[in-house]
Amino acid sequence: MRQHQTNDKIQNYVDALYFTVTTLTTTGFGDVTLNGSAGKLISVLIMIFGVSLFLRLVQVLFRPRKVEFECPGCGLNRHEQDAVHCKACGRLLHIVNEGED
């Protein structure tokens, strides 16, 4: 059954997009909402922005740390701690870590 036939609050694509994004972001359907299509589009943009900030935070927390070591071939300055070759040019690297002299 289609929602636009049974739910009088869904009258166009923007309404459907608003309810979908609101549900997916688990922000809920609060008592205070922006009215009209423009308000719903602003709400959708805010929700997408919020989710992207959260995903960026998770990415930063779980991304492997990089060390500063300039590649003699291409000059790339940041590599993974266990890198053997430069990702940019493929040159063999010798990154000294804490376990080596």
Long-range contacts (C-beta under 8 A, 24 or more apart in sequence): 12-37, 14-40, 14-41, 15-40, 17-41, 17-44, 18-43, 18-44, 21-47, 21-48, 22-47, 25-50, 25-51, 67-95, 69-93, 69-95
